[in-house]
Amino acid sequence: MRFGVLGAVEVRGADGEAVAVGGPRVRALLAMLAVEAGRLVTAERLIYGLYGDEPPANAANALQSQVSRLRQQLRRAGAVEGHPAGYRLVAAAEDVDAHRFERLALAGRRALAAGDPADAAALLRDALGLWRGPAFADAGEAPFAEGHAARLEELRLGAVEDRIEAELAMGEHRTLVGELRDLVTAHPLRERTRGQLMRALYGSGRQAEALAAYEEARQALAEELGADPGPDLAALHLAMLRADPSLAAPAGGAGRAAGVRPAPGDADRAAEVRFSRGDGEPVAGTSPSPGDAGRAAAAGSAPESAERVAETGTAPLTPGTRPGAEGAGDPGAEGGTAVAGGPRAGLPAQLTSFVGRGEELTRVGALLDGGRLVTLTGPGGAGKTRLALEAAGRASGEVRFADLSAVTDGAEVPQTVLGALGLREAGIAPPMPGRPTPDAVERMVAALTGREALLILDNCEHVVDAAAALAARLLGACPRLRILATSREALGITGENLYPLASLRLPPPGASPQDALGYPAVRLFVDRATAVRPDFVLRGADAGTAVRICRALDGLPLAIELAAARLRSLTLTEVAARLDDRFGLLSRGSRTAQPRHRTLRAVVEWSWELLDEAERGLARRLTVFAGGATLETATAVCAAGDADDAAGPGGITGPDGVADSDGVDGSGGMTGPDGASDPHGMADTDDVLASLVDKSLVEVAGGRYRMLETIRAFCAGQLAAAGEAERLRRAHADHFLALALRAGPYLLGAEQLEWLARLDAERDNLHAALRRTVEDADVERALRLLAALMPYWWLRGLRSEGAALARELARLVGTRVPAGLEEEYAVCVLSIASSGSRAEFDDHLRVAVDAVLAAGRPPRQPFVTMLWGMAMGVPDVDSLNPVTDHRFLVGSDPWSQALGHVGDGLVLLYGGQVGDAERELSTALDGFRAAGERWGLSVAHAELARIAEMRGDFGRALALVDESIAASRELGADDDVAERLCLRASLRACTGDDEGARRDGEHAMEIARGAGAADALAQAGRVLGRLARTRGDLAEARRWLETALAACPEGWFGFEETRALIMIELGLTAEAGGTAATALSWYRRARTTAARHQDMGMLATLAEALSGVALLDGDGNRAALLLGAGTALRGTAIVADADVARLTAAARVRLGDAVFEKTFARGASMTREEALALLGA
């Protein structure tokens, strides 16, 4: 098949006939897959590309529906291939017109650069001939299309210009004039096209029209951009005025004209990086361009590159000079407009490219258009100076740049600005008698009055009062003056428009090289890396490393530039590994930069030195927070820790978990490093915090205050030097322990969503507090905090995260239980056991069990009861073993009572007493509903759905599982959602909805993979393997099932149940292939697990599966007996299970109805012991 996106989206078969594709959404999906032909496209990218920021509630299902429609339209098996992570169009790049176009266009560009215009023109015509209209013309309004279409259109225009360049080199000047006039009308700001029109006219003997075309270009650029033509176009104009002979058309109409310079430019280079295939030579650099003497005649480079950004590293403009302008040093001389490609008069020239601040540049320009004072604020190294210079380069009127970084006294500010304006403080001759010498400010006012000018005041933060006073005076006296200031804090005067400059945008972890290059932080890193290592190309695993570096450096341009510079001597991986010591690593900046910009430490230290004592005290204490803080939390923690810890951790009164109102002691005042009271105190925290925000040391968003990691690392060193670290860590832990304890009761009731959101906001702080208490061997605080967090982790589906922290703590505590913390210890150890990591902690588990049993009462901690059942497994219904019997653990509160009914229901269900189990689970459902607790509702709905499935009531089962999924989604519990989707997939398969079952299975796989949920991942693999088996694809079934078995941990009985079901499914797959011995081997392994946990439902499934082996062996009687034994063990006949129905039908055929019924009845009437003996269990 051939796929087209350069015009309407189309598909053509091998015979060239068009294949109908479907509606706009299906066409958009095909276009997305075609652009990545042969490569896997993740479901997340497809959903975003189709729906953008507003996907439907069931986005994954909607995507699967579109894929199904596309598959039906293509009518070719395997054309769209599904994978656990996404989909792939099974096609080569050459099968897609966009890829063929890019290959041909690149080949033409290279032929042109090599001096072969005839070959270049032919290749480029072939490339352009693939276009049938605007790219993705009928793909609807799919969000992905706009960006791709714009990029392809830019490449098309570049190819048109390259083709014209080749034809000019061949002497086709006269035939090109009409086409070029049309192109200039359509794209009036493309200087390369305008230059080609001038050359075509000139070479056709129409020199006057060529010069007129230049004037039209100049006027268009001035009106639209306020800029003059670029240096290449200006040079071409000059060459024409001088009648340069190199501009004549080549004789004979062939060959290469002097001055041809195709120069693909940065836009082409970016495209080449984006579409490198990874299966050949990476295309990362520009194509060769001839460097002939007639370069000026080439008239304009290719399209402008992506924006580039960084703090300037150049020396300030020499006072009184204006590079490239007449009358340098003359205060009355009029400044010129910006010249593309060269320095603007009055501004220092830049030595590096400008990357990634296009949107900011536009916004700053708009602020300057609408106001007279704009201040760029932000932390050191954010790129304020460079952005100011770029914005000034686009401004109209005269521009002056005053660098205040070297000023040490505010009184020197006026003289520094006076020099930047090209004025001297006093003339050579003495003043006239009786007339005072005018001061610097008066001279500036006199010089600027009536003049349209933009004055940049750069680096105001250390002389902010003097800079503010000067700005206010000048703006008040000079109505046509505008000021653009940069500072780490606002000037704070009337009429000021603030523009806080944020860090560069960062890609998410795991972004592909192509996606990563779409983010400014990575583009800047690659740009600067290429400057020191020309062979540097971002590909493969390097993309993830570069993203980690940029994220670790908060997207700060200066830090990113310094990191990229280290690639001179270190590999990318080595740079990333050394970022823990970022101040040591990033200590080699530009020798010509100001000292405070040469190293990362110097940048932050400069800001620190500008703080007063109260600001420094709060700044260093704020570093104790891992995820930012609210004003109230910052006040409480930063003021705490001065009193003795007599009341125990956090001012919490005792082991009953009742906390004081704040969760911290009320000692109040903030102390200095010597322990003396800080006179500023914490009563002023809000004012001091506001001051830190103003000075760009702290950011505020959504009511939370946070520091960039680089600033936090520096201030944390100051905290340690002040001797306050231990005290602040303890106060931080106390505060968040109190919060977690207070949240406990609310998490198990109707207000759980509100409290979950509160804990979500503090998740980083809660986990940091727990890790620090473990690091500090503070066992009491650590155990209490871990136990308090356990409900949060389970409700939010963060169990693996909680279990990992529990393992660290259990290793620290060992098997000696601290007095009064027996239940907290039990929560810790039981959470480990329920996660499948039992082997290392068997001794811990025995100690925990003994401690709980010794108490002889229901525990204070409700999750002891829940985790007990998860870790110990479901007991035999007749067992009186207190270790496995959960009933004595059930507390009197409503949630615990409902949980007790769940436990009773599961005991009865596993014991084959289905009716009694349903009654208990229904009672539990009522209890959770009355409490308003969603996790319990999800569990109860899911278990009732399983019972409805057993009875063949699939409508009720699906409704119940939908309720379960809805409750889990409200909680944001991805683990649970994935597991419930697996259950729904099985139910849909039972109703014959294999497509719906597959969608649910793949969605569950996607969620489980993202959440790192091993059990859900294994369950999803089992579901997809079963579906593959039922459609006859046994090889695919084995792949899914073997992968699922490998993913499923051993240990906890819940995982063991999943493992056993996978083994049974592998046996059914072997049986379907006719290999009885292999099937029996899998069934024996499953039997061992099922018997160990006395899971009657699983043993019933195993009995029914074993009947298939009996049939392969020709033993119909044993098959019927096993099918009956399955009913005996389960406690009910299973209805509408496809495998049971198939095996039952086969046994009936072999035995006849009468014999089958009699033998089946004998098996169904067996006692449990008899049925288990039949299985050999």
N, C-alpha and C positions, 0 to 999 in steps of 0.2 A: 504494500500500500504506500501511497504518497500522501503527505499531509501539507496543507497550505494554510498559512496565517497572514501572508502578505497581501491583504485584501480580505474578502469574506473567508471565514474559516471553512475549509473544504477537505474532503477525503476522496482520493481516486484509487480505484482498484488497479490490478495489473493490466487490465484491458483499457485503462484510461477513462473508464466510465465513472462519473461522479457518484458517490455514496451519500445518501441522505444522513444528516447528522442529528437533527432534532432541534429543540428550542435554544434560546440564547444561553441559558445556564449550562446546558450540555455542551454547546459549542465553546463556551468559555473554559469548561473543564478540559475539553480536548486540546484547546489552545495551550493551556498551562502545561499539560503533559507533553505536548509536542515540543514546546520550547526546551524541555528537559529530556528529549527523546532518549530512551535507553537507560535513563537514570531514575532512581527512586525519588519520588516527591512525597514528603511526609503528609499525613492527613491534616496536621495543623496548618501547613502552608497552603494546602488546597482549600481548606475552610476559610482561611483569611483571604485568599485570593478571590474566592467566590462571593464572600459575604462581608468582608472588611471587619470593622469594629462592631457590627451589629449582627452577629450570626443568629440563626433561629435557636430556640431553646434546645432542640434536638439536632444540633449541627452535624454530629457524626452520622446520625441516621439519614439526614438530608443529603450528606455527601455520598453515602453508600447508595442512596436512591438514584442520584445522578450518575454514579458509576454504572449501576445496573442498566440504566437507560442507554448510556453510551455503548456498553457491551452489546446490547440488543441491536443498536443501530449499525454497529460495525459488522455484526454477524460473522465474526471470525474468532474462534476460540483462542484465548490467550493474547489477543491484541492489547488488552488492558490487563496487566498482571497485578494481582493483589499480594501484599506482603503484610506482616504484622504491623509494620510502621507506616505503611502508605501504599501508593500505587505507582506503576511504571508502564509507560507506553512501550511496547515491544517493537521498537523501530530503530534504525540507524539514524545518525544525525543527517546523513545525506538524503534521507527520506523526507526531510522537512525543509520547505523552501527557505525559511529564515536562516537556517544553518548553511545551506548551499549559497545563499546570497552573501553571507559574511565571508565564507571561504573564497568565493570568486572576487569579492571586493578587495579582500586583503591581498590576493594574488595580483590583481590589477594594480593596486597601490605599490606593491613591491616591483612589478615590472616597470612602472613609471619611475620609481626611484633608481632602478638599474639602467635607465636611459633607453628603454624600449617602448616608446609611446604607442606604436601600432599594436603591439601585443596587449599593452595596458588597456587601450581603448576597447579592443575586442572583448577582453575579460570583463571589463566594467559594463559594457553593453549587455553581455550575458547576465551579469548580476542584476542589473536594473530591469531587465526583461522579465524577471521573476515576479515583479510587483504587479498586482492586479487592482490595486486601490489602497486606501489607508489600512495599515496593519490592524488585525482583529476587528474589522469593520462591523461585523454582525455579532460580536460577542457580548452584546448588551452593555450594561454598566458595571461589569465585574471589576472590583477594585484593582485587580492585578494588571488589567489591560492598559490602563492609562500610562503607567511608568514604562512598561515594555514597549508600548506603541511609540511613546516619545523617544525612547532610546533608538528604536529601529528607524524612525523617521530621521533622526539626527545622522545615523549611519548612511541612510539613503541619500540625504543631501550631501554628505561628505563624498559619497561615491559619484554623485552627479558632478560635483566640483572636480574630483580627480579625473573623470572622463573628459570634462571640458579642458582640463589642464593638458591631458594627452592630445586632444584634438588641436589645441592651440600650438602644441609642440610640432604637430604635423602640418601646420599652416592653414588650418580651417577657420581663420579669423572671421571671414565674411559670413559663413553659414551659421556662426554661433551668436551673432549679435542679437537676433530676434529672441532666441531662447534665453539668453542672458538678461535681456530687458525684462522678460516675464519673471525670471527668478528674482531679480532685484526688487520688482514690484511686490512679489510674495514674501520676500525676506529682506526687508530694507536695511537691517542692521548687520548682515553678514558681509564683513569687509573683504573676505576672499572673493566672494562672488562679484562685488563691485569692482575689485581690482581686475578680475578677469574680463568684465565688461569694458573697462578702460583699455585693456590690452587688445581686445578684439576690435574695438573701434579704431585704436591707433594703428594696428596692423592692417586695417582695411583702408587706410589713407584718410581717416576721419578724425584728425588730431584735435580739431576744435571741439568736436562732440566728446572726445575722450576727456579733455580738460573740463568741459561742462559737467560730465559725469562725476568727476572728482568733487566739484563744487556742490552738486546735489548730495553726494555722500557726506560732505562736511556739514551741510545744513541739517540733514536727517539725524546725524549723530548728535549734533548740538541740541536739536529740539527734543529728541527722545531721551538722551542720556546726559546732556550737559557736558559732553566730551568731544575732543577733537579726534580726527582719524588717527589710527595707530601708526607706528613708525614705518611699517612696511608700505602701507598705502601712501603715506606722506612721501616716502622715498621714491615710490613709483611716479607720483605726481612731479617730483623734482626732476626725475630722469626724463620725463616727457617734455618738461620745460626746456631741458638741455638737449633735447633731440638725441638721446642716447641711442647709438646704432644697434645696441643689443635688443631693442624693442621691435625691430623690424620682423615681419613674418618670415620664416625660413623659406629659402628658395626651393622650388620643386614641390612644395606642399608636403614634405615628409621630413622626418628627422626630429631632433630635439632642439627646441628653442633655448637660447641663452636665458638664464634666469628662471627656468622651471624649478619650482620647489614644492613638491606635493605635500610634504610634512604632515603626516596624519594627525599629529597633535594629541593632547591629553584625552580628549573625549574618545578618540579611537582606541587609545591605549587602555582606557578604562573598560571599553567594550571588549577588547581582546582578553583582558583578565577575567571578565565575567563569563565569557563563553569559551574559555580554554576547556578542553574536553577531559584532560587528565589521562589521555591515552596516547599522548605524543608530546612533541616539544611544547612546553608552556609558552604562550604568547603574552609576554608581560611588558616588553619595551616598545619604543616607537620603531617604526620602519625606518630604514636608512633614508636620508634625504640629501640630495646633492648640495654641495657647498660651493656653487659656482660664483663667479664674480658678479653676475647680474642678479644677485639675490633680491635686490629691491624690486625687480620687475615681477617677482612672483606674487606680489600684491596680496599680502594677508596670509596668515597661517590658517590652519584648519580650526574647527570650532574650539571655543574656549574650554579649558579644563574645568573639572570640578573645583569648588571653592577650596581655598587653602588657608590655614590659620596657624598663628603662634605668636607669642610675645616677641616683640622686636629685639634684636640683639645688636643693633647698629648704634654708632655714636650719635649724639644729638647734632642737629644742624648748627653749623658755625654761626654765631650771632651776626646778623647784618648781611647774610648772603642768601641768594635765591638761585639754586642751580639751574642753569639753562635759561635764565631770564635776563632780559635787558635791564640795565639799571640796578644791578644787585647792590643791596645796601641802601638804596634810596627809599625812604619811608613812604614816599608818595607814589612810587611805581605801582601800577595795577598788576595784580597777580593773574596768571593765566589759568585757563581751565585745565581739567585733568587730561593727561595724555596717556592713552592705553599703552601699556608696555613700558612706560618710563616713569620716573619719579615726578610727582606733582611739585610745581614750584612752591617753595616754602616748607616742604616736608622732607624728612630724611628718606633716602632710597632704601629699599628693603633687599636683603640678601637671600631671603627664602620665599617660597611660594605661600599662598594664602589658602588654607584648607578648612572647609567645614563650617564656616560661619555665615553662609549666604542669607539665611533667614534673619539672623541677628543684624547683619549689615543693612538689610531692608528696613527693619524696625527702627534702628538708630537713625537712618536717613529720614524716616517719617517723623520721628521725634524732633529732629533738627528742623524739618520743614515747618512743624507746628509750634515750636517753642524756641526760646533764646538761650536757655541753659539746660544742657543735658549732662548728667554725670553717670559714667559707667562705673559701677561698683562690683566688687568681687574679691575673692582671695588672691594672694600673690600667685603669679603663674597662670592665671585664668585667661590671659590674652587680651587684657583691657587696652594696653597701648597699641597693639597691632590692629585691633578692631577700630580704635579711634583713628588711626592713620588711614586705614582703608576707607572708612566713612568720610573722612576729610577729603580724600582723593576724589570723591564723587560730588563734593559740594560745589556750589557756585561761588564766585567771588574770590577774594584774596584769602589765603590760608596761612596761618602762622602757628608754629609748634614750639612750646616752651616746656622743656624738661626740668622738673623741679626736684629730681631724685638726688642731685648733689647738694641741694640747699640744706644747710644745717641750722639756720635760724630763720624764723618767720619774717624777720625784718629784711631779709635778703630777697624775698619773693618779688617785690616790684622791680628791683634792678635786674633780676634774671629775666623776667618777662620783657622788660624794656629792651634788653639785648636781643631777645628772640624776635622782637619787632624791627630790629635793625636800627634802633635809636641809641644815641650816646647820651649819657646822663648830663653832660655839659659840653659846650663847644670849646674850641681851642681858645677863642678870645674870651676875656673876662666879661661878666655881665655888665650892662650899662649901669652907671652910678645911680644909686637910689632904687634900683630894681632888684628884687630878690631872685635868687636862682630857683627856677621851678623844680619841684620834686618830681620823682620818677612817675608817680601816678598822674600828676597833672600833664606831664609830657605825653603819656600814653593817651589820655583823654583828648588832648589837642590833636594828636596824630590820627586817632581813629574816628573822631567825630565826622559824620557824613560819609564814611567809607563802609561798603558792604564787605564784611570780613568775618572769618571764622578763626577763633583763637583756641588752640588746644592747650589746656593746662594739664600736664601729665604728671602722675605720681604726687598727688596732693596730700596723702594721708598723714604724713609726719609734720606738715605745716598747714593743716586743714583750716585753722582759724584765719591765718593770714591769707590763704588762697580764697577763702569765702569772702573776706572783707574786700579783697581786690576785685573779685568777680562782681560783687554787688555794686561797687563804685563804678566799674567800667560799664556794666549793663545799664545802670541808671543814667549815665551821661552820654552813652553812644548808642542811639536807638537802632542802628543798622548792624550792630555787632552781635554775633552769636558766640557762645563759649561751649566747648565740649571738654569736660573734665574727666580724668580717670583718678580713682581713689579707692582705697579699701574701706572708706566710710563716706557717707554723704557730706556735702558742704553745708547743708542745713539752712539754706536761705530761700526767701520767697521766690516762687516761679521755677524752682528746680524740678526737672523731670528726671527721675531716677530710672536707670536701666541696669538691674542686677544681672551680671553675666554668669550664667550657670556653666557647669562643666560641659565638655563635649558629650554628645549622645553616645551611649555605649550599646553594643549588641548584647543579646542574651547569651549565656553560656551555651556552647554547643553549636553556635552559628557556623554555617559553611563559609569557605573563603569568599564566595561570591556575595553571600548575605553580609558578612562582616565588613566587606569593603563599602557597603552602603551606609556605614555609620562613620561620622566625622572623626571620632577618636582613633579608630583603626586606620582610616585614610591618612591621618596625620602621622601615625606611627610608621606606616609603610612608606610614606613620602620621605620622612626624615631618615628612615633606615636605608632607603635606596640612595640617599645622598652620601652616606658613609660606606655603603656596600652596594655598588651598582648591580651586583648579581642577585640581590635579595628579591625573592618572589614569594608572595604569601600563598601557600598551598597546603592541602592535607592537614595534618595534625598541627602544623605551625599556626594555623588560624586560631585554634583553641588557645594556644600558648599566648599569642598576641592579644587575644581578647582578655585573658587572665591578667596580663600585664596592664592593659589599659584600665580594666576594672579595679585592680589593686591600687592604681594611681588616681582613682576617682575621676578619670577623664580630664585631668588638669593638663593643658597643653605644654606648659614648661616641663612638668615631670615626664610627660610622654616623650618630649624631644630629648631630654637628658637620658632617658632609658634607651631610646633608639640610637643615640650616639655611642652607647656602650657596645653596640654590635660591631664596632671596629675590632674589638679584641675578645668578645664573648659570643657564644652562640645564643640563640633565642631562649633555649631551655635554661641556660646558665643565668641569663638576666632574670628570668622568672623566678628561679630558685633563690636568688639573692635579694629578693624584694623585702624579706623580713628585716633586712638592714638597709632600708631604702635610703637613709641619709648617708650611709657609707657608700652605697652603690652609685647614687646619683650626685657625685661630688666633683664632676668634671664638666663645667660649662664653658661657654665662650670666653676666651681671654679678653675680648673687647667689651663684654657686657659689664654693666655696673656690678660691683662686688656682691650686692644683695640679690643678683640674678644669676650668679655663676653656679650655685649649688642649690639643691632642694632645701637643705637645712638653712641656708642663708635667707631664702625667700620667707620661710616660716618664722625664723628668728627675728627678722625685721618687723613683722607684725607683732610678735611677742613684746619686743622692746617698746612698742608704742602704747602698751597697756599700762593702766595704773595698778596698784596692788590689789584692789578689790576685784578688778577684771581678771588679773592673773590667777587669783585664788579660785574664782569660779571656773575659769577656763581649765585649769588643771584638774579640778574635781569632776567636771563634766565628763572627763575621759573614762570614768568608771562605768558609764552607760554604754552598752553594746548596740542598742538599737534606737538611740535617741531618747528623749524624755519630754514629758509634759512639764509645764511650769511648776505644777504642784509637786510632781515627783522630784524634779530637780531641787526644789526648795527643801523638801523633806530629807532627801539623801545627803545633799551637800552640807546641810546644817547639822547632820547627825554624827554620832560617834564620839562625842566628848565625854559622855558620862560612863560610869562603870557598867559592866554587863551583868549586874547583879540579878536582873530580872530574867536573864537567859536571852537566847537569840531573839533579836528584833523587838524586845520589849514585850514579848508574848508571855502571858502570865503562867502558863503551865502546859502540861501534856494534853490537856483537853482541847487544845487548838484554838482557844478563844484569844483573839488578838485585840490590842488596843486600837483606837480609831485610826491611827496613821500607820501602824505597823512598825514604827521606829520610835526610839526614845525621844523625849521632848526636850533635850538639853539645849536646843536653840542655836546659840551663836556659832559663827564660823571662826575657826582658829587659824592662826598662822603656823608656819612650819615649826615654831618653837613651842607650840601648844598654847600660847597665850591667846586670849580672846581677840578676835578680829574686830576692830572698831566699826567696820562697815556692816557686819552682821548679815544674816540671811533675810532680815526683814526687807532688805533692798534687792533681793534676788531678781525680781522682775525688772528693776531698772538696770542692774548690772548685765543681765541676760540680754536686754534690749540693746545695750551698748555693744556687747559682743556681736550681736547680729549686725548692727550698724557698721562695725569694723570688719565685717566679712570673716570673722573667726568661727561663727556659728550660723547655720542655715535654719530657717523655720518653714515648715510646710504642714498644713493640716493640724496646727496646734502642737506640733512636736518639734523639738529643737535637737539638731544633730550637728556633728562636726564631720568634715571630710576626713577620711582615714589618715591622710598625710598630716593634717593639723592635729588630729587626735593622737597620733604616734608621738609627735613632738611634745605636746602638752602632757602626755602620760609620763614621759621622761622627767618633766618638771614635777609631776606629782610624786614620783619615786624620790627625786632629789629633796623634796620638802618633807619626806618621812611620813606622808599621809596615806600611802597606798593601802596598807593593811587595814587601817581604820575605815577608809572609804569602801573597800571591798566588803567589809563586814556590814557596814550600814546599808550598802546596796543589797546584799543578800537578805538582810532582815526585812527590808521594805518589800521585796518581791516575794519572800516567804509569806509575809502577812497578806499580800494581795492574793496569792494562790489559796491560802487557807480561807480567806473570806469568800472566794469564788466558789468553793466546794459545794455548799448546799444549793446554790443557784444553778450550778451546772447540771443538776439532776432534777430540774423542775422546769416550769413554763418559761422562766427567764433565761434559759440556757443560751439562746442565740446571742442575747445582749452581752452576757458574760464571756461567752466564747470570743466575741469580737474584741472585748477588752483585753483578754489574754493574748489574742492574736497580735494586737498592737504592741504588746510587751514580750512577745515570744523570744526575741533575741536577748532581751534583758533577763528573762527567766532562765533561759538555758545558760547564759553566761554566769549567772549567779550560782547555778548548780555546778557547772564545771569548776568554777573558782573554789567553791567549798570542798570539792573533791581534791583539787590540786593542793589546797591548804590543809588537807586531812581533817577538816572540820566535820566529823562524822554526824554529829547531832543535827546541825543545820542541813547537811546534805540529805540525810534520810527523811527528814520532815518535808523538805522541799520536793524531793522526788515523789513521795507518797501523795503530796498535795497536787502535783501536776499529773498524776496518772489518769484521772478522769478526763482531763483536757486532751491528753494524747490519744486516748481511746475514742473519744467522741469525734475528734478531728481526723481520725485515720492516720495518726502519727506514731503508731505503735512501735515500728522498727526503730524510730528515733529514740523513743523512750527506753526501749530495751537496750539500746547501745549505751545510753548513759547509765542505766541500771547495772550493766555488766562492769563498767568502770568502778562504780560505787561498791558493788559486792566484792570485788577484788580488794578494795581498800579496807572494807569492814572485816572480811574474813568470816569466821563462824562464831565470833564472840558478839552476842547481841547486846547493845547498850541497854541498860536498865530503863524501862519506861518506853522503849521504842520498838517493842516486839512486833507490833502490827506494821509499823513503817518498814521494818526489816522484811517482814513477810511480803508486803507489797513489792518491794524491790526484787526479792528472789522469785516470787511467783510470776512476776512480769517476765523475767528471764526464761523461766521454764515454759511459759505459754508462748514464747517466741520461737521455741524449737532449739534453744541453746542449753540443753540440760546437762550434758556430760560433764563439763568442767565444774558445774555447780551442784552436783548431787549432794555433797555434804552440807552445803548451804541450805538446800531444800529440806533435808531432814531436820536441821536445826529450826528452820522457820515453821515447819509443820508441828514439831513438838511444842514450840512456843505458843502457837495459836491454840492447840489442843489443851495446853496447860491452863490457859486463861479460863476455860469452861464457860464462856459467855459469848454472845454475838459480838463481833468486833465493832469498834468505833469507826473504823475505816470501811465504808461500804464496798470498796473495790477489792477488799480481801475476799469477800464472798464470791464476787464475779471471777476474779483471777484464780481462785481455788478450783472452781469447776473447769476453767480453761486449762489449767496446768495439770490437774489430777485426772482429768477425763471423766466420762460419764460412768457412774457406778452401775453395777448389776442391780436391777430393781429389787431383788430379794436380799441384797447385801446389807449387813449392819456394820460394815467396816467404817469406823469414824473417820479414817483418812480420806475415803472417797465419798462419804455421805456429806452432802452440803447442807442438810436441813438445820443442823444445830447452829450454823453460821448466820442464819437469816435474822437481820435486825428488825426492829418494830416500825421503822419509818416507811412511808408508802412506797418509795422506790425499791427499797430492799425487799419488801413484801412481794411486789410485782416480780422482782428478779427471782425470788424464791419459787414462784409459780412457773417461771420459765425453766428453772432447774428441774422442778418436778416433772414438767411436761417432757423435757428431753430425756429424763431417766425412763419415763414410761414409753416414749417413742422408740428409744434404742432397745427397750425390752420387748417391743412388739405389741404394746397395748395402745393401739392407735386412738381408739375412742376416748380413753381416759386422758391420753396426752393432749388431744384436741381441747378437752374441757379445761385443763390446766393452762394451756397457752392462751385460750380465749379469756380466762380470768386475768392472766398477765397483761393481755392487750388492754383490757378495761382499766387495769391499774395504771399502766403507763399513760393511757389516754387521759385519765383523770389528773395525773401529775403533770401532763404536758411535756413529757420527756421523749425526745425523738429517737434516740439510739435504741431504747427499749422497744419503741413502736416498730422500728425497722426490723429488729430481731424477731419479735413476735409475729409480725406479718409474714416474714420469710419462712418461718417454721410452719405456720398454718398453710402457706402456699405449698409446701412439700407434702403435707397431708392431703390437701386437695388434689395434688398431682397423683398420689397413690390411688386415689379413688376415681381418677379419670375425669374429675371436674376441672377441666383446663380453663374454662372461662373464669371460674372463681379463682383458680390458682394465679392466672395472669393478672387479675385485678388486685389480688393481695400482694403480688411481687411488685407491681407498679407502685402501690402505696409504700412498700418498703424502700424502693429506689428513691421515691420523692422525699421520704424522711431523711435518708442518708445524704441526699443532695443538699437538703437544707443545712445539714451539719457540715457539708464540705468534706465528708469522709470518703475519700477516693477509694481506699481499700474496700470499704463496704459496698460502694456503688459497683465496683468491678465484680465483686462476688455475686451481687444480686443480678447483674446483667448476665452472668453465666447461668444462673438459675433460670432467668427468663429465656435465654437461648435454648436451654433444654426443653422448656415448656413449649416454645414455638416449634421446635423440631417435632415434638409429639403431635402437634396439630397439623403437620405437613408444611408449615411455613419455613422451609429451609433457608430461603433468602433472608427472612427476618432473623432467623437463628444465626446465620453467618454474620449479619451486621452487628448483632449484639455481641457475638463472640469476638469479632475484630475490635469493636469498641472497648470491650472489657480488656483485651490484650493491650490496647493502646494506653488505657488509663493505668493499668497495673504496671506497665513498663515505666510510665512516667512517675508513678508513686513508689517504685521499687518494692511493690508488694509481691513477694515470692509466691505465696499461696494462691493469690488471685491470678497471677501469671500462669501458674500450673493448671488451675481450673479452666482458664480460657483456652489453653493449649489442648486440654482434654476435650472440651466442647468442639473445637475446630477439627480435632482429629476424628471425633465421632462423626461429624458431618461429612468429612472426606471419606470415611469408611462407608457410610450409608449411600453415598453416590458412586461407590465402586472404585475410588482412587486410593487403593491400599497403600501405595508407596508414600503418597502425601500424608495419609493418616499416620503411618509409622513415624514420619519426620516430626509431625506435630507432637505426637505422644511421647516420643523419646526425648524431645526437647523439653516438654512439660515435666517429665519425670526427673530430668537432670536439674531443672529449676526448683523443684520442690524439696525443701529441707526435711531432714529427719528429726525425730525427737518428740515434739508435742503431738498429742493424739489428733489434733485437728489437721496437722500436716500429714500425719500417718493415714488419716481417712482419705485425703486427696490422693496420696500415693497409691493406696490400695485400689481406688476407683480407676486410676490411670492404668495400673497393672491389669485390671479386669478388662479395660478397653483394649489394651494391647493383646490380651488373649482373644477377645472377640475378633480383632483384626486378623490375627493368625488363623483363627477358625474359619474366617471368611475366605482366607487363602488356601484352606484345606490342609493346614499343617497342625494336626492334632497335638503332636508332642510339644511344639512351641507354645501352643495355647495352654496346655496343661501346666507347663513350667511357669507361665505368668500367673495362672490361677493359684498355684501352690504358694507363690510368694505373697499374693494378695490374702490368701487364707491365713497365713501366719500373722499378718498385721491385724486383720479383722477379728481373729480369735483372741488376740492379746487384749483388745479393747472391748470385747463382748458387744460389738456393734451388730445387732440383729438385722437391721436394714441392709447393711453392707453384706452380711453373710447370706441374706436372702438373694441379693443380686448375684452373688458368687454362685449360689446353688443353681440359679437359672442359667448362668453363663456356662457352668459345667455340663449342663444338659446338651449343649452344642458339641462338646467333645464326645459325649456318649453317642450322639447321633453319627458323628464321623466314624466312630468305632463300630457302628451298626447295632448298638444296644438301645433299642427304643424303650424298653421297660425302665432302664436306669434313667433315661432322659425324662420320662413322665414322672418317675418318682422324685427326681431332683426338682422338677418344676413344682410339684406339690409341696415339697419341703420348703421351697422358697416362700410359698404362701404361709406355711406354718411359722416360719421364723419371723416374717414381717408382721404377722398378726392380721393381715388383710390381703385379699387377692389384688394384684396390681392390674390396672385396666389401661389398655391402649398403649402399652409400651411396645415399640416396634420390634425389639429383639425378642421379647417374651412371646409376642404374637407369632413371629416367624418360627421360633423354636417349637411352640405349641402346635402350630399347623404341621410342621414336619413330623413331629412325634405322632400326631393323629394319623397322618398318611401311612406311617410305618406300622402302627399298631392297629389301626381301625378305631372308630369312635368308642365302642364299648370297652375294649381293653384299656384304651387310653384313660377314659373317665374313671375306671376302677383303680388303675395304678396311681393316677394323679390324686384321687381321694385318699388312698392309703398314705401317700406322702404328706398331704395337707393335714392329716389327723395325727401326725407324729408329735411326740413331746419334743421340747427343745433339745433335750439330751440325745434323743434318737436322730433328730435332724442333723445335729452337729456331728454325731458319729458317722452319718452317711457322708458328710463332707470331709471327714477325717480331721475335724477341727477340735 
